C-alpha cells in the first residue's frame, strides 16, 4: 500500500500531515463496502473537471462541498487543488463520496488526495479516472 513517501514530487507538508498520511496508508484491511461496484463487469471511467481553481464537476454534475463537509469539515472555504492541504482533502473526500459509499470514501480519501488531487495544479483542467479500479489497486 502506498503512503505519502511513495509520491515523488508531492509538495512538502507538515510533520503532522505526514504522520497522518502514514497512519492512513498503513491500514491493512480497511472495511470496504463495495455494494454494486464488484458486480460491474466493465470499468467505470469518470470525468473530473476543475474550473476556476475551486469548482468541481464529476461527469458534468457540479459537486458542492456541503455533503463532504457534513462527513468531515476539512475546509469551510470549499475545494482547492494542487497541494496537500485541507481544500484538496475536502475535494478528495467529495469525489469519493460521489463515486463510492461513505465507508470507502472515508477509508481512502487521504490516499486519493496524495495520489491525485494534490497533483492537479492547473486552475482549469479535466481528468479521466477509473476510481473503482484505483481503489482495487490500493488493496
PyMOL commands that set and color helices and strands:
alter all, ss='L'
color gray80, all
select helices_A, chain A and resi 4-6+15-25+37-39+66-71+86-99+102-115+117-119+131-138
alter helices_A, ss='H'
color red, helices_A
select strands_A, chain A and resi 46-51+55-58+61-63+125-129
alter strands_A, ss='S'
color yellow, strands_A
deselect
rebuild
show_as cartoon
